[in-house]
Amino acid sequence: MIFAHGIGGRSDLPIPLSLLITGASVVLIVTFLGLAMMWTRPRLQSGPRSGPSLGRPPTFLVLRVLGLLGLILVIGQAVGALVGVDRAQDRPTIAPVGVWVIFWLVIPFAGAVLGDWYTEINPWRTLARLGRLGRFERTGIHASAGVWPAVVVLVGFTWLELISPFAADPVALGVAALAYTLFLLVAMGLAGRETGLAVFDAFTPYNRLFSGISPLGRTGGRVVWRGWLRALPVLPEWPGLWVFVVAMIATVSYDGASGSSWFETITGGLGGSIAGDTFLLLASVNLIALAYYLTCMAAARFAGTDWTAARVAQRFAHTLVPIALAYAVAHYFTLILFEGQQLLAAASDPFGLGWDLLGTADRRVDYFITTSRPIWFLQVVFIVAGHLVGVVLAHDRSLSDFGSDALRSQYAMLVLMIALTSLGLVILSG
């Protein structure tokens, strides 16, 4: 059985937590001062560069087939249960590892390096194409609703992962996948294929945000080099965008913190039930959203502008994306390394029926890392690096938006970056 959680906190840190937080804070402050002296004009706001074409990959059709096949296999878990098929309980099935490792982690993380391949993998887009569904776009829906529906879907999906007792149940995942498929088909039929996915499919903006980090993009079906981070500052500022990015950070933070003793002490044992854990998950999202909103309010004041906090929050939402990626990679990459190996066994016997199609059905997880110290150091590197990139993006945006007042506007944002870095390190410490 696969569990949808990464490595937990550690109490045997090789470096004292206080020293670690101090060191990370100093690194962020030094970076901030260095940017103030040497990065005096915006460099990323013009968007992707016109880099060389890297060719037209012949993989688009393959990706569409794989995406659709994966969805069919996950839904097939529920169909098999409905017709009374018995499965071997000691065998991993394709649904948990496919949903929680490949779809939720591997594809978005790979997109941060290789670009947005989710557009082609997305099985619901493929279904709409095959059914000629949603050919008439109602773009006004996206302009007004933005990604607010996607925020609800994202939090709901993480609730299924972190709180629901059915996260590892392949039948429940199959039912959820079928219900989500029907939901998106209706949404695409009413709003249009691209509009429906952009507004109601949480994984479309999720993958697009991460892929904005990548130096690779696509133009006319060809892969082009556009430069690292350059797509992030020019992403459309959809209504609700900053809340979506905050939810990306907060849900992972909740997952990491909820297993620690200090979190239980703070919450007074409120967790432990579905209702209590649900409240704490929503509270985590709201608390980090409030912290970011107040930071943006302070930034507007320090810059001496009449901008609202909401406007600043939208303009700087992209600066949180590397932090969201860093939190997710630091927390879940051990899940990919170890539990992801179950894909080999599940592919050989996708429904747990005792098959051995590829000769790998009996393969077990190889925990090839025998000490947790290198894992811990990698986690720290991910956390600090993500916040460093966030500082760079925030500085570049402030130069564009606030000009001579850019440095003052960033004081509050720097404090937020230090606070989020400290939070990430405290979560790692358990």
C-alpha positions in Angstrom: 0.0 0.0 0.0 1.3 3.5 -0.8 0.8 6.5 1.4 0.5 10.0 0.0 3.0 11.6 2.4 6.7 12.4 2.2 9.4 12.2 4.8 8.4 13.4 8.2 10.2 15.7 10.6 13.5 14.9 12.2 14.6 15.5 15.8 18.3 14.4 15.3 19.3 17.3 13.1 23.1 17.4 12.3 23.0 21.2 12.8 21.0 23.0 15.6 17.8 24.4 14.3 18.5 27.9 15.7 21.8 28.0 13.9 20.2 26.7 10.7 17.5 29.4 10.7 20.1 32.1 11.5 22.3 31.0 8.7 19.4 30.8 6.2 18.2 34.3 7.3 21.7 35.7 6.8 21.9 34.2 3.3 18.6 35.9 2.4 19.6 39.2 3.8 23.0 39.2 2.1 21.2 38.2 -1.2 18.8 41.1 -0.7 21.6 43.6 -0.2 23.6 42.2 -3.1 20.6 42.6 -5.4 20.1 46.2 -4.1 23.6 47.1 -5.2 24.1 45.1 -8.4 20.6 44.5 -9.8 19.4 48.0 -10.4 17.0 47.6 -13.3 14.4 45.0 -14.1 15.7 42.1 -16.2 12.9 39.5 -16.2 9.8 41.6 -16.9 10.1 41.5 -20.7 9.3 37.8 -20.7 10.8 34.9 -22.5 13.7 35.4 -24.8 13.7 34.5 -28.5 16.0 31.6 -28.0 17.0 28.9 -30.5 14.5 26.2 -31.5 15.3 22.8 -30.1 13.1 21.0 -32.7 9.6 19.5 -32.9 9.4 16.6 -30.5 7.4 13.6 -31.9 6.1 12.8 -28.4 2.9 14.7 -28.2 0.7 11.8 -29.4 2.5 9.5 -27.1 1.9 11.8 -24.1 -1.8 12.0 -24.9 -2.1 8.3 -25.1 -0.3 7.8 -21.9 -2.4 10.4 -20.1 -5.6 8.9 -21.3 -4.5 5.3 -20.5 -3.5 6.4 -17.0 -7.0 7.9 -16.4 -8.7 4.7 -17.8 -6.6 2.5 -15.5 -7.4 4.6 -12.4 -11.2 4.6 -13.2 -10.9 0.9 -14.0 -10.2 0.3 -10.3 -13.7 1.4 -9.5 -15.3 -0.4 -12.4 -13.6 -3.6 -11.4 -15.0 -3.3 -7.8 -18.5 -2.6 -9.1 -18.6 -5.8 -11.3 -17.3 -7.9 -8.3 -13.7 -8.5 -9.4 -11.5 -9.6 -6.4 -8.0 -8.2 -6.2 -4.9 -9.4 -4.4 -4.7 -7.2 -1.3 -0.9 -7.6 -1.0 -0.1 -6.1 -4.4 0.2 -2.4 -5.2 -2.3 -1.2 -7.8 -1.9 1.5 -10.4 -4.3 4.1 -8.9 -2.5 5.3 -5.7 1.0 5.4 -7.2 -0.3 6.9 -10.5 -2.3 9.6 -8.8 -0.2 10.6 -5.8 3.3 10.1 -7.3 3.2 10.4 -11.0 0.3 12.8 -11.6 0.6 14.9 -8.5 4.4 15.0 -8.2 6.5 13.8 -11.0 4.7 15.6 -13.9 4.6 19.0 -12.2 8.2 18.7 -10.9 9.4 17.7 -14.3 7.5 20.7 -15.8 9.7 23.1 -13.7 12.7 21.8 -15.7 11.3 20.6 -19.1 8.3 22.9 -19.6 4.6 22.5 -19.7 4.0 18.9 -20.9 0.8 18.6 -18.8 -1.1 20.4 -21.7 -0.5 17.3 -23.8 -0.7 14.7 -21.0 -4.0 16.1 -19.6 -6.4 13.2 -20.3 -9.5 15.5 -20.0 -8.3 17.7 -22.8 -7.7 14.6 -24.9 -11.3 13.4 -24.2 -12.7 16.7 -25.2 -10.7 16.7 -28.4 -11.9 13.2 -29.2 -15.5 14.1 -28.5 -15.2 17.5 -30.2 -16.4 19.0 -26.9 -16.1 22.7 -25.9 -15.1 24.1 -29.3 -16.7 27.5 -28.5 -14.7 29.4 -25.8 -16.5 31.6 -23.4 -13.4 33.6 -22.3 -15.5 36.0 -20.2 -15.8 33.2 -17.6 -12.1 33.1 -17.2 -11.8 36.8 -17.0 -14.4 37.1 -14.2 -14.0 33.8 -12.3 -10.2 33.5 -12.8 -8.9 30.5 -10.9 -11.1 30.7 -7.8 -12.9 27.5 -8.7 -9.5 25.9 -9.2 -8.5 27.0 -5.7 -11.5 25.0 -4.3 -10.6 22.0 -6.3 -6.9 22.2 -5.3 -7.8 22.3 -1.6 -10.3 19.6 -2.1 -7.7 17.4 -3.8 -5.2 17.9 -1.0 -8.0 17.1 1.5 -8.5 13.8 -0.2 -4.7 13.2 0.0 -4.0 14.3 3.5 -7.2 13.9 5.5 -9.6 11.5 3.8 -9.4 7.9 5.0 -9.6 6.8 1.4 -6.4 8.2 0.0 -4.8 4.8 -0.5 -8.0 3.0 -1.6 -7.7 2.4 -5.3 -11.5 2.0 -5.6 -12.2 5.3 -3.9 -9.6 7.0 -6.2 -11.2 5.4 -9.2 -14.6 6.8 -8.1 -13.1 10.2 -7.5 -11.4 10.2 -10.9 -14.7 9.3 -12.6 -16.6 12.0 -10.8 -13.9 14.6 -11.6 -13.9 13.5 -15.3 -17.7 14.1 -15.5 -17.3 17.4 -13.7 -14.6 18.6 -16.2 -16.5 17.4 -19.2 -19.5 19.4 -18.2 -17.3 22.4 -17.4 -15.7 22.2 -20.9 -19.0 21.7 -22.5 -20.4 24.9 -20.9 -17.4 27.1 -20.9 -15.2 25.8 -23.7 -12.4 23.4 -23.8 -9.5 25.7 -22.8 -11.6 28.0 -20.6 -13.2 25.1 -18.7 -9.8 23.6 -17.9 -8.2 26.9 -17.0 -11.0 27.8 -14.6 -12.1 24.5 -13.1 -9.2 22.1 -13.5 -6.8 22.8 -10.6 -4.0 20.9 -12.3 -3.9 23.2 -15.3 -2.8 26.4 -13.5 -0.8 24.2 -11.0 1.4 22.8 -13.8 1.5 26.0 -15.7 2.8 27.9 -12.7 5.6 25.4 -12.1 6.5 25.2 -15.8 6.9 29.0 -15.8 10.2 28.3 -14.0 11.5 26.2 -16.9 13.8 27.6 -19.5 11.9 25.6 -22.2 8.8 26.7 -23.9 6.8 25.9 -27.0 6.0 28.0 -30.0 4.0 26.6 -32.9 4.6 23.0 -31.6 8.4 23.5 -31.4 10.4 23.5 -28.3 12.4 26.8 -27.8 14.9 28.0 -25.2 13.3 31.0 -23.4 15.5 31.3 -20.3 15.1 30.3 -16.7 12.2 32.1 -14.8 11.4 34.4 -17.7 7.9 33.1 -18.2 6.8 33.6 -14.6 6.7 37.4 -14.5 4.4 37.5 -17.6 1.9 34.9 -16.6 -1.7 36.3 -16.7 -2.8 37.7 -13.4 -6.0 35.6 -13.2 -8.4 36.6 -10.4 -7.6 34.5 -7.4 -4.1 33.8 -8.6 -2.3 34.8 -5.4 -4.7 32.7 -3.3 -4.0 29.7 -5.5 -0.3 30.0 -5.0 -0.7 30.5 -1.3 -2.8 27.3 -1.2 0.0 25.5 -2.9 2.4 26.5 -0.1 -0.1 26.1 2.8 -1.3 22.6 2.0 2.2 21.2 1.9 3.1 23.2 5.0 0.1 21.6 6.8 1.1 18.2 5.6 4.6 18.6 7.0 3.6 20.3 10.3 0.6 18.0 11.1 2.9 15.1 12.0 5.0 17.1 14.4 4.7 17.3 18.2 4.9 21.1 18.3 1.9 21.4 15.9 -0.1 19.1 18.1 0.8 21.3 21.1 -0.1 24.5 19.4 -3.4 23.2 18.1 -4.3 21.6 21.5 -5.1 18.2 20.0 -7.7 19.6 17.7 -6.5 17.3 15.0 -7.1 13.5 15.0 -10.6 13.7 13.5 -11.7 14.4 10.0 -13.6 17.6 11.1 -10.6 18.8 13.2 -8.0 18.1 10.5 -10.2 19.8 7.9 -10.5 22.9 10.1 -6.7 22.9 10.6 -6.0 22.5 6.8 -8.3 25.5 6.0 -6.9 27.5 8.9 -3.4 26.9 7.5 -4.4 28.2 4.1 -6.1 31.3 5.6 -3.2 32.1 8.0 -0.5 32.1 5.2 -2.9 34.0 3.0 -3.3 36.6 5.7 0.4 36.8 6.2 1.0 37.4 2.5 -1.8 39.9 2.3 -0.5 41.9 5.2 2.9 41.8 3.7 1.6 43.2 0.4 -0.3 45.9 2.3 3.0 46.9 4.1 4.9 46.9 0.7 2.4 49.3 -0.8 2.8 51.6 2.2 6.6 51.5 2.2 6.6 52.2 -1.6 4.4 55.3 -1.0 1.8 54.3 -3.6 -1.9 54.2 -3.5 -1.9 50.6 -4.6 -4.3 48.3 -2.7 -2.9 45.2 -1.0 -4.9 43.0 -3.4 -3.2 44.6 -6.4 0.3 44.1 -4.9 -0.7 40.5 -4.0 -1.6 39.8 -7.6 1.5 41.5 -9.0 3.8 39.5 -6.8 2.0 36.2 -6.7 4.5 34.7 -9.1 7.4 35.3 -6.7 5.9 32.6 -4.4 5.9 29.9 -7.1 9.6 28.8 -6.5 8.8 28.7 -2.8 5.8 26.4 -3.4 8.0 24.2 -5.6 10.8 24.1 -3.0 8.3 23.1 -0.2 6.8 20.4 -2.3 10.1 18.9 -3.6 11.7 19.0 -0.1 8.7 17.3 1.5 7.8 14.8 -1.2 11.0 13.8 -3.1 11.6 10.8 -0.9 8.1 9.6 -1.8 9.1 9.8 -5.4 12.4 8.0 -4.8 11.0 5.1 -2.8 7.3 4.7 -3.2 7.5 5.6 -6.9 9.3 2.3 -7.4 6.0 0.6 -6.9 5.0 1.8 -10.4 7.1 -1.1 -11.8 5.0 -3.6 -9.8 1.7 -1.8 -10.4 2.3 -1.6 -14.2 2.7 -5.4 -14.3 -0.5 -5.9 -12.3 -2.4 -2.6 -12.6 -5.6 -4.0 -11.0 -4.1 -6.3 -8.4 -5.5 -9.4 -10.0 -2.4 -11.5 -9.7 -1.1 -10.7 -13.2 2.6 -10.4 -14.1 2.5 -8.7 -17.5 6.0 -7.3 -17.4 7.7 -9.7 -15.0 7.9 -7.0 -12.2 4.8 -7.7 -10.2 6.8 -9.0 -7.2 9.3 -6.1 -7.2 9.7 -4.5 -3.8 10.8 -1.0 -2.8 14.6 -0.6 -2.6 15.5 1.8 0.2 18.9 2.5 -1.3 19.7 5.5 0.9 20.7 4.0 4.2 21.2 7.3 6.2 18.8 10.2 6.3 21.6 12.9 6.6 22.0 13.4 2.8 18.2 13.6 2.5 18.1 16.2 5.2 20.8 18.4 3.6 19.0 18.2 0.2 15.8 19.3 1.8 17.5 22.3 3.4 19.1 23.2 0.0 15.7 23.0 -1.7 14.0 25.2 0.9 16.7 27.9 1.0 17.2 27.9 -2.8 13.4 28.4 -3.4 13.3 31.4 -1.2 16.4 32.9 -2.8 14.8 32.7 -6.2 11.7 34.3 -4.6 13.7 37.2 -3.4 15.2 37.7 -6.9 11.8 37.6 -8.5 10.3 40.0 -5.9 13.2 42.4 -6.4 12.9 42.4 -10.1 9.1 43.0 -10.0 9.5 45.9 -7.4 12.0 47.6 -9.7 9.5 47.5 -12.5 6.5 48.5 -10.4 7.9 50.9 -7.8 11.0 52.4 -9.4 13.1 54.4 -7.0 11.0 53.1 -4.1 11.7 49.5 -5.0 14.1 48.9 -2.1 11.7 50.2 0.6 8.8 48.2 -0.8 10.8 45.0 -0.4 11.4 45.3 3.4 8.2 43.6 4.2 8.6 40.9 1.5 12.1 40.1 2.8 10.6 39.6 6.3 8.0 37.2 4.8 10.6 35.3 2.9 12.6 34.8 6.1 9.5 33.8 8.0 8.5 31.2 5.3 12.1 29.9 5.2 12.1 29.5 9.0 8.7 27.8 8.8 10.0 25.3 6.3 13.1 24.5 8.4 11.0 24.1 11.6 8.7 21.7 9.7 11.8 19.7 8.7 13.0 19.6 12.3 9.7 18.0 13.5 
